[in-house]
């Protein structure tokens, strides 16, 4: 594989598993210095060690609450002190809860917005400070298919992911003159722990006396609606993110790109 990111530093939040870990591994394979960030120190440290051993990549594992402004500031400071520059920042940390509108706690609504939307803005803001000084950079944000179209029992998640697209578009206009591109990607059904949760909880809520969803059955039904007839894998998403970070995407900014096997077309 080509080494497009040799000597470049990539920061990835939500990197201990799933899509984030897949993205981290892709950049490591292409020669980057990789900063893996998660609120789970044990898991992110293990993921960073595995990637470093497999690909010989310089890695840094950081335990960070991305909703905490002071911790986000220190996160980029630590990355810069370790590697001397910040070229790419992938705002990937995200959470979801699923519930009826009339029983969803206010705390759940607020937390999803804080992690999925406010933290994206915080990370973009801090990463961009370093990128402006360099005169270059890539900000890449994780939205969702629900950034395009809301879905039942997750109004807060839909709002949070639509907000990511708004942040992406706004910042792309402000930062273009500094040589910084800002883009988002919108995953559909991706094999991950989050989708194990989605399958279980949506399956429970959508079950009826006539039809009860067992483990994996709802996800299989939804995958049947995907034109490509399979769920995505973290490496599918990682390939798009690597493209957005590469020189090949130098003239692409303010975009939100679906990666869902054709489930939502726009």
C-alpha positions, 0 to 999 in steps of 0.5 A: 500500500502507498505511503501517502501520509508519511510524516503526517499526524492524524488525530482520531477520536472514538478510536478504540473500536469500530469505525475509529479503530478501522480509520486509525489502522488505515492511516497507520498502514499508509505511514502516518503518525496516529493519535488514537483518542477515546474515553476508555484508556484501557481499550484505546491503549490496547488498540494503539499497541496492536496497530503500532505492532502490526504496521510499525507506525508511531502511535499515541493513545490518549484518554479524553472526554471530548465534551470537556473543553479543557481536555480537548485543548490538552489533547491537541497540545499533547499530539503537537508536542509528540509529533510537531504538527497536526495534519488531519483530525477525524471527529469520530466519537459518537453515541446513540440511545434509542427510546420512545419520545415520551420516555426518553430522559432529557439527560440522554438527549443532551448527552447525545448532542454534547458528544456527537455535535458539540464535541465535533465543533470543539475538536475542529476548533482546536485542531484548526488553530494548529492547521491555520499556522501550518497553512494546511489541514484536513478536518473530517467529521462523522455524520450518519445516514441520519444526518440525511434522514431522521429515523424513529426513536432517535430524534436526538441522534438525527438532530446531532448528526444533521448538526455535524453537516451544518458545522462542516459546511460552515467551517469549510467556508471559514477555513478555506482561505487557510488551505484547510478542507472540512468534510463529513462522511455519513455511514449507514449500517456498519458492522460494529458494537454500536450496530449490535446495540442498535439491532438489539434495542430497535429490535425490542422496540419494533417487535410485535406479538406477530413478529419478534426480532431475535439477535441479528434479525432486524439488522439482516432485514435492513441489510436486505434493503441495501442495494449492495446487500451487505453491511459495511465494514470499518475498512470500507469507511476508512478508505473514504476517510483516507481519500478525504485526507489525501492530496486527491481531495484537495479541491473537495470541501464542505461535502457530506458523503454517504457511505452506505452501499446505496441505502440513501442516494443523494 
